[in-house]
Amino acid sequence: MDKFKQESPQGKIYSTSSNSPDQPECKTCDDLKWIRPGNQDSRDVKYEPCPDCSKFSIKSDDSVRLELAGFDGLNRPLHTFSDYMPDKQPNVDARTQCREAKNIVSRWIQKQSPYLIMLTGPTGTGKTHLCESAANELIKAGLEVWYVTGTIYGHRMRDMNGVHAFKEQLLTKDMLILDEMYVSWDNNDYLKTTLQEVIVHRSDRYMPTLIAGNIKDDEAKNPEAALANIVGQRVMSRVLSNLGEKAEGKLVSLWKSNDVRREDES
């Protein structure tokens, strides 16, 4: 029986089992990646990487955890809270917003409360930075977290062969981070409807969920109204609750902040 078997957001299955029915690709080590040289004293065994399958990388536990959390193929270090810089913002209101956002997301990973956080604002204000930082801390703490971008969400939800398994993961993961979720939607509102189902299911069960993204709705009177068009009034009622520390949800706005990437270019 597998010690564990999990699916990454990209659809890759990971298993620690060595009892595979498939024939091993490497006959030297049976795909174990390690061998014990024959001339070694059996009382002082030291295993060495298999020379005949060196093309296969031996992944560290940290590497596997990153991929299981949704960062398969990421060719850079994850962002951290320490390199999130609110002082890059050009005015006091924007810096205050960024500091509050950082504090709320930090509290979310420590206390898993509020259960539902929605982080909204324009491009370049650090939403993805905060989401990655939260995932990074949770991974280091050995907790189960799943980071899914809007692109992956749309692709997997439209994959009729794998959509049920994907939704099951979204509904059951201990902590879920959905990033870049409000950028675009299909014409029949399928993705919007499934997102609402996921959020309501998790919020009803007090399962920690962090959602971030832009809001593009020129007909809405304000950002809150635009967000309600995406997630629905039932979810917004929880997000905008006035229960203080006991609130089930929290809306974190960065709409007074500027795109710091453009500031860096100027």
SEVO-659666 format. One record per residue: residue in three letters; x, y, z of N, C-alpha, C in turn. Coordinates in steps of 0.001 Angstrom, whole numbers, padded with zeros to 6 digits, always signed. Layout:
ALAXYZXYZXYZ...
***
This chain:
MET+000850-001196+000000+000000+000000+000000+000886+001246+000000ASP+000461+002259-000734+001257+003473-000804+001327+004158+000561LYS+002518+004678+000850+002649+005494+002056+001831+006755+001891PHE+001930+007381+000751+001004+008442+000394+000908+008516-001111LYS-000208+009031-001567-000437+009186-002994-001290+010424-003183GLN-000721+011451-003811-001428+012716-003944-001297+013246-005359GLU-002217+014140-005690-002215+014755-007009-001878+016229-006876SER-000984+016719-007712-000658+018136-007737-001727+018867-008539PRO-001809+020221-008422-002788+020960-009213-002609+020763-010717GLN-001393+020439-011152-001152+020224-012569-001605+018837-013032GLY-002033+017987-012102-002531+016678-012472-001529+015555-012311LYS-000341+015843-011818+000692+014815-011648+000428+014017-010378ILE+000555+012683-010476+000351+011813-009331+001694+011474-008705TYR+001799+011643-007395+003010+011316-006660+002739+010140-005745SER+003658+009201-005707+003508+008032-004844+004876+007636-004310THR+004907+007190-003060+006160+006724-002468+006305+005218-002579SER+005338+004553-003162+005375+003098-003228+006440+002615-004201SER+007174+001578-003805+008144+000960-004716+007584-000331-005305ASN+006319-000649-004942+005695-001879-005428+004873-001596-006679SER+005523-001124-007701+004833-000782-008938+004734-002000-009839PRO+003573-002208-010487+003430-003342-011396+004225-003161-012682ASP+004672-001947-012962+005428-001689-014183+006856-002194-014043GLN+007444-002567-015160+008832-003001-015164+009735-001795-014947PRO+010792-001927-014141+011689-000789-013901+012438-000399-015163GLU+012682+000912-015298+013449+001397-016450+014926+001098-016274CYS+015390+001114-015051+016806+000836-014788+016936-000549-014163LYS+017626-001467-014850+017798-002820-014348+018866-002905-013255THR+019699-001871-013148+020772-001884-012154+020236-001685-010745CYS+019297-000759-010577+018817-000438-009231+017312-000612-009079ASP+016648-001135-010126+015181-001284-010092+014487+000049-009825ASP+015041+001121-010373+014487+002470-010264+014512+003024-008838LEU+015310+002415-007957+015449+002947-006603+016410+004124-006556LYS+017184+004317-007626+018134+005428-007785+019397+005286-006945TRP+019454+004266-006057+020611+004053-005192+021046+002590-005279ILE+022359+002366-005137+022871+000994-005118+023888+000859-003978ARG+024143-000386-003586+025185-000664-002605+026320-001374-003328PRO+027468-000737-003453+028607-001383-004127+028917-002736-003507GLY+029237-003740-004369+029428-005107-003914+030645-005321-003041ASN+031632-004420-003106+032856-004620-002337+032800-003984-000956GLN+031620-003504-000552+031527-002853+000755+031303-003871+001859ASP+031850-003562+003006+031619-004363+004206+030145-004280+004572SER+029492-005414+004732+028058-005441+005030+027736-004801+006372ARG+028746-004636+007239+028510-004013+008535+028605-002500+008459ASP+029051-001966+007336+029207-000517+007182+028733-000123+005785VAL+027429-000270+005573+026862-000071+004240+026705+001413+003939LYS+027183+001828+002777+026998+003180+002287+026469+003100+000856TYR+025259+003576+000674+024658+003532-000656+025153+004699-001505GLU+025202+004467-002821+025660+005477-003758+024617+005650-004862PRO+024564+006857-005472+023637+007053-006588+023920+006052-007707CYS+022880+005519-008293+023040+004550-009372+023661+005216-010599PRO+024767+004699-011121+025427+005339-012271+024663+005151-013577ASP+023762+004160-013620+023061+003859-014868+021737+004590-015015CYS+021321+005323-014007+020088+006113-014164+020299+007507-013587SER+021508+008014-013741+021837+009334-013204+021042+010440-013876LYS+020473+010121-015047+019664+011136-015723+018388+011446-014945PHE+017977+010521-014059+016807+010755-013246+017235+011496-011984SER+016614+012617-011734+016982+013399-010552+016361+012779-009309ILE+017115+012784-008227+016622+012305-006946+016109+013517-006183LYS+014801+013599-006027+014196+014788-005458+014244+014749-003936SER+014491+015901-003370+014472+016015-001919+013027+016079-001440ASP+012851+015870-000128+011513+015974+000439+010943+017371+000229ASP+011795+018402+000352+011333+019770+000159+010828+019979-001263SER+011536+019403-002237+011131+019540-003634+009776+018894-003877VAL+009563+017722-003310+008284+017026-003474+007163+017829-002819ARG+007425+018379-001634+006402+019168-000942+006012+020400-001772LEU+006996+021047-002388+006703+022207-003225+005812+021829-004402GLU+006119+020708-005033+005338+020289-006185+003933+019870-005776LEU+003816+019178-004653+002492+018787-004166+001660+020003-003781ALA+002321+021084-003382+001605+022303-003007+001215+023138-004217GLY+001653+022738-005423+001234+023448-006622+002310+024240-007319PHE+003571+024047-006942+004651+024834-007532+005542+023991-008439ASP+004942+023058-009133+005669+022210-010074+006245+023055-011201GLY+007554+022951-011420+008201+023660-012519+008562+025109-012230LEU+008355+025577-011021+008716+026949-010680+010234+027068-010603ASN+010814+027911-011436+012280+027998-011530+012849+029184-010764ARG+012276+029462-009637+012774+030530-008758+012313+030232-007344PRO+012943+030839-006350+012481+030641-004972+011099+031265-004765LEU+010340+030698-003847+009055+031293-003504+009263+032630-002794HIS+008308+033527-002972+008342+034789-002244+008197+034534-000749THR+008645+035494+000044+008530+035409+001497+007960+036719+002039PHE+007451+036659+003268+006944+037878+003895+008063+038894+004113SER+009275+038415+004318+010382+039327+004620+010762+040198+003432ASP+010507+039713+002195+010845+040558+001044+009620+041238+000441TYR+008522+041282+001195+007343+042060+000792+007530+043473+001320MET+007549+044465+000448+007969+045821+000802+006846+046846+000620PRO+006000+047058+001640+004967+048097+001548+005526+049491+001331ASP+006771+049727+001793+007353+051064+001665+007635+051462+000223LYS+007529+050520-000705+007685+050871-002114+006501+051683-002639GLN+005382+051615-001933+004208+052357-002355+004446+053865-002167PRO+003907+054704-003069+004260+056126-003083+003514+057003-002087ASN+002455+056488-001433+001702+057347-000511+001324+056585+000749VAL+000904+057330+001769+000641+056762+003085-000502+055766+003043ASP-001593+056105+002362-002760+055212+002312-002400+053865+001692ALA-001618+053907+000621-001227+052668-000053-000325+051826+000836ARG+000621+052469+001512+001515+051723+002400+000736+051096+003559THR-000249+051832+004083-001077+051308+005160-001867+050090+004697GLN-002427+050161+003497-003167+049026+002949-002285+047790+002826CYS-001084+047983+002306-000179+046848+002097+000249+046229+003419ARG+000522+047056+004420+000912+046525+005734-000248+045745+006359GLU-001472+046270+006236-002629+045573+006784-002823+044229+006082ALA-002660+044218+004763-002810+042969+004007-001788+041937+004474LYS-000556+042371+004658+000501+041469+005119+000171+040918+006502ASN-000311+041761+007402-000627+041329+008759-001787+040324+008775ILE-002791+040575+007950-003957+039691+007926-003595+038330+007362VAL-002836+038305+006278-002435+037027+005684-001500+036279+006629SER-000627+036995+007321+000255+036357+008308-000555+035719+009425ARG-001592+036423+009880-002452+035877+010936-003220+034661+010426TRP-003592+034681+009162-004344+033561+008573-003554+032260+008648ILE-002256+032309+008353-001465+031077+008370-001124+030644+009795GLN-001128+031583+010735-000795+031233+012113-002005+030709+012885LYS-003148+031358+012703-004349+030999+013469-005430+030364+012597GLN-005196+030332+011276-006182+029826+010325-007518+030546+010512SER-007426+031849+010742-008602+032679+010951-008285+034103+010492PRO-009242+034832+009889-010555+034372+009471-010443+033193+008490TYR-011501+032400+008405-011450+031209+007570-011351+031556+006089LEU-012017+032629+005697-012056+033017+004293-011521+034435+004137ILE-010460+034584+003348-009900+035905+003061-009949+036139+001554MET-010447+037301+001162-010425+037694-000237-009556+038936-000378LEU-008510+038790-001152-007512+039835-001349-007693+040397-002748THR-008101+041656-002836-008416+042251-004135-007606+043519-004370GLY-007409+043840-005641-006670+045035-005985-006081+044946-007374PRO-005499+046036-007850-004945+046054-009209-003671+045233-009336THR-003229+045083-010560-002001+044344-010855-000790+045026-010236GLY+000151+044220-009752+001427+044749-009285+001428+045268-007872THR+000408+044938-007066+000348+045453-005698+000734+044406-004662GLY+001163+043231-005108+001714+042243-004185+000770+041141-003763LYS-000335+040950-004479-001288+039897-004094-000655+038508-004235THR-000050+038248-005380+000615+036960-005581+001780+036792-004612HIS+002489+037874-004355+003608+037838-003401+003118+037335-002037LEU+002000+037865-001563+001470+037464-000270+000954+036023-000298CYS+000328+035638-001389-000170+034252-001507+000983+033256-001483GLU+002031+033546-002240+003199+032659-002249+003878+032627-000883SER+003957+033785-000237+004593+033842+001083+003839+032979+002082ALA+002505+033038+002019+001688+032216+002905+001926+030735+002631ALA+001921+030359+001350+002161+028961+000983+003544+028518+001447ASN+004532+029378+001284+005908+029073+001669+005997+028742+003154GLU+005361+029574+003986+005400+029345+005427+004676+028056+005814LEU+003561+027787+005158+002806+026573+005478+003573+025315+005082ILE+004245+025374+003927+005052+024239+003484+006183+023974+004475LYS+006865+025046+004899+007959+024898+005860+007472+024307+007185ALA+006239+024626+007543+005681+024115+008797+005157+022688+008658GLY+005241+022137+007459+004790+020777+007239+003283+020626+007142LEU+002563+021730+006878+001110+021691+006784+000674+021498+005337GLU-000520+020971+005165-001034+020717+003824-001642+021994+003246VAL-001105+022454+002133-001632+023635+001455-001614+023368-000045TRP-002591+023915-000727-002669+023782-002188-002774+025165-002789TYR-001848+025500-003683-001818+026797-004366-002223+026575-005824VAL-003315+027202-006235-003843+027024-007586-004061+028392-008215THR-003523+028596-009411-003746+029859-010113-005032+029794-010930GLY-005513+030965-011341-006703+031015-012166-006534+030279-013476THR-005326+030310-014050-005066+029602-015299-005225+028102-015119ILE-004621+027562-014052-004741+026129-013764-006188+025781-013444TYR-006855+026637-012684-008247+026397-012317-009118+026263-013570GLY-008977+027215-014497-009778+027170-015716-009483+025949-016559HIS-008193+025613-016679-007798+024453-017483-008343+023162-016883ARG-008172+022973-015577-008589+021726-014947-010111+021601-014860MET-010819+022731-014666-012270+022678-014605-012894+022349-015961ARG-012184+022650-017040-012697+022344-018381-012270+020959-018861ASP-011428+020294-018091-010985+018948-018447-012017+017947-017938MET-012912+017531-018813-014023+016679-018396-013558+015328-017842ASN-012375+014889-018231-011881+013597-017739-011370+013677-016306GLY-010914+014854-015901-010311+014954-014577-010972+015953-013652VAL-012090+016554-014076-012685+017635-013297-013198+017159-011935HIS-013725+015941-011852-014272+015477-010575-013159+015285-009537ALA-012041+014726-009960-010915+014552-009043-010360+015910-008618PHE-010318+016864-009544-009817+018202-009236-010726+018888-008220LYS-012043+018834-008427-012975+019460-007492-012888+018815-006110GLU-012683+017504-006079-012553+016816-004799-011356+017346-004020GLN-010264+017608-004726-009078+018168-004074-009375+019567-003534LEU-010061+020384-004326-010382+021746-003905-011266+021748-002656LEU-012140+020782-002559-013096+020730-001453-012520+020134-000181THR-011412+019417-000285-010921+018657+000871-009549+019083+001382LYS-008762+019825+000624-007447+020235+001099-007567+021047+002384ASP-006636+020823+003304-006685+021516+004595-006711+023027+004425MET-005768+023548+003635-005694+024984+003389-005553+025204+001879LEU-006361+026110+001349-006417+026329-000102-006106+027782-000412ILE-005226+027988-001402-004914+029335-001887-005241+029385-003370LEU-006177+030259-003740-006555+030459-005133-006082+031847-005555ASP-005152+031892-006489-004530+033159-006892-004933+033511-008321GLU-005008+034819-008588-005331+035339-009926-006668+034784-010420MET-007677+034888-009577-008931+034209-009868-009993+035065-010554TYR-009836+036381-010635-010928+037204-011163-010592+037856-012498VAL-009582+037381-013161-009119+038086-014360-010081+037904-015526SER-010516+036701-015788-011394+036473-016942-012288+035265-016675TRP-013440+035252-017304-014400+034163-017124-015010+033817-018465ASP-015481+032570-018587-016097+032163-019836-017516+032726-019933ASN-018052+032706-021115-019327+033359-021369-020507+032728-020636ASN-020465+031431-020395-021609+030781-019746-021493+030726-018225ASP-020514+031405-017669-020351+031520-016210-020086+030186-015521TYR-019595+029222-016241-019309+027911-015648-018243+028015-014562LEU-017142+028712-014857-016061+028825-013882-016506+029624-012659LYS-017278+030678-012895-017779+031478-011774-018667+030646-010866THR-019524+029827-011443-020431+028995-010653-019667+027953-009842THR-018687+027320-010467-017910+026307-009735-017090+026948-008625LEU-016592+028155-008853-015841+028850-007802-016742+029136-006609GLN-017956+029576-006869-018892+029823-005783-019173+028550-004992GLU-019340+027430-005700-019593+026157-005023-018440+025786-004097VAL-017212+025965-004577-016033+025626-003772-015961+026513-002538ILE-016156+027816-002713-016045+028754-001594-017118+028476-000546VAL-018362+028283-000983-019455+028038-000042-019225+026741+000722HIS-018810+025695+000019-018552+024416+000675-017490+024559+001752ARG-016395+025230+001432-015299+025359+002384-015664+026300+003522SER-016342+027402+003224-016684+028350+004287-017701+027756+005252ASP-018634+026936+004755-019604+026287+005638-018935+025326+006604ARG-017760+024829+006243-017040+023866+007078-015821+024494+007763TYR-015721+025822+007690-014629+026554+008332-013267+026043+007880MET-013129+025814+006590-011861+025342+006029-011097+026556+005493PRO-009889+026832+005987-009155+028043+005621-008931+028178+004117THR-009325+029333+003586-009238+029584+002145-008798+031021+001908LEU-007780+031198+001081-007287+032521+000700-007466+032679-000799ILE-008161+033739-001215-008439+033967-002623-007948+035364-002990ALA-007252+035467-004128-006715+036756-004551-006913+036941-006046GLY-007055+038198-006454-007146+038465-007885-007635+039859-008198ASN-007580+040201-009485-008107+041470-009978-009621+041375-010134ILE-010268+042522-010202-011694+042573-010499-011870+043476-011711LYS-012417+042938-012773-012636+043720-013982-014126+043691-014315ASP-014826+044738-013902-016261+044843-014146-016597+046326-014210ASP-016624+046877-015415-016828+048317-015583-018223+048774-015164GLU-019184+047835-015076-020554+048209-014740-020778+048290-013233ALA-019883+047725-012448-020047+047734-010997-019756+049121-010427LYS-020475+049472-009345-020306+050786-008748-019044+050880-007902ASN-018585+049762-007358-017404+049756-006506-016788+048362-006525PRO-015573+048203-005990-014910+046888-005998-015716+045800-005309GLU-016416+046153-004206-017209+045157-003503-018338+044630-004384ALA-018981+045530-005131-020060+045114-006028-019523+044243-007154ALA-018344+044578-007651-017736+043774-008708-017396+042379-008191LEU-016896+042316-006968-016555+041022-006371-017815+040188-006155ALA-018905+040830-005736-020166+040117-005525-020669+039499-006824ASN-020392+040135-007954-020805+039583-009246-020085+038280-009557ILE-018895+038105-008965-018107+036899-009213-018439+035800-008210VAL-018433+036134-006924-018558+035095-005895-019964+034944-005342GLY-020864+035889-005648-022244+035777-005192-022478+036448-003845GLN-023737+036783-003590-024082+037530-002390-023908+036708-001112ARG-024122+035389-001192-023986+034565+000005-022567+034591+000532VAL-021604+034505-000363-020205+034554+000043-019846+035949+000536MET-020320+036982-000175-019984+038350+000214-020519+038681+001606SER-021660+038111+001979-022211+038359+003301-021240+037907+004384ARG-020565+036782+004135-019589+036292+005115-018307+037118+005084VAL-017887+037468+003888-016634+038215+003750-016731+039591+004396LEU-017905+040217+004325-018082+041582+004839-018696+041604+006231SER-018667+040475+006952-019253+040436+008288-018512+041379+009231ASN-019218+041889+010235-018644+042849+011187-018487+042231+012575LEU-017894+041051+012620-017752+040330+013884-016345+040419+014470GLY-015527+041305+013935-014180+041487+014470-013337+040239+014361GLU-012690+039846+015463-011812+038685+015465-012571+037390+015200LYS-013890+037380+015490-014689+036183+015295-015262+036087+013888ALA-014938+037039+013034-015487+037045+011682-015056+035808+010918GLU-015988+035270+010141-015668+034111+009314-014888+034510+008078GLY-015058+035751+007645-014393+036191+006428-013826+037588+006550LYS-012968+037939+005599-012334+039255+005612-012044+039688+004177LEU-012508+040865+003821-012179+041447+002523-010996+042384+002708VAL-009914+042112+002001-008692+042914+002097-008506+043651+000780SER-008620+044974+000831-008562+045785-000385-007201+046448-000544LEU-006695+046398-001769-005452+047097-002118-005694+048107-003232TRP-006920+048600-003318-007268+049470-004442-006709+050879-004328LYS-006128+051230-003209-005432+052520-003100-003947+052383-003442SER-003520+051149-003696-002103+050884-003967-001813+050965-005461ASN-000549+051162-005779-000116+051297-007164+000690+050079-007611ASP+000831+049956-008908+001655+048893-009504+003122+049214-009255VAL+003764+048515-008308+005146+048830-007968+006101+048405-009076ARG+005686+047488-009941+006565+047122-011061+006732+048299-012006ARG+005684+049071-012220+005797+050247-013074+006620+051339-012401GLU+006495+051405-011067+007309+052375-010322+008785+052053-010493ASP+009116+050741-010489+010512+050336-010644+011030+050677-012033GLU+010133+050643-013034+010557+050910-014400+010768+052381-014669SER+010071+053234-013895+010130+054667-014162+011433+055289-013664
***
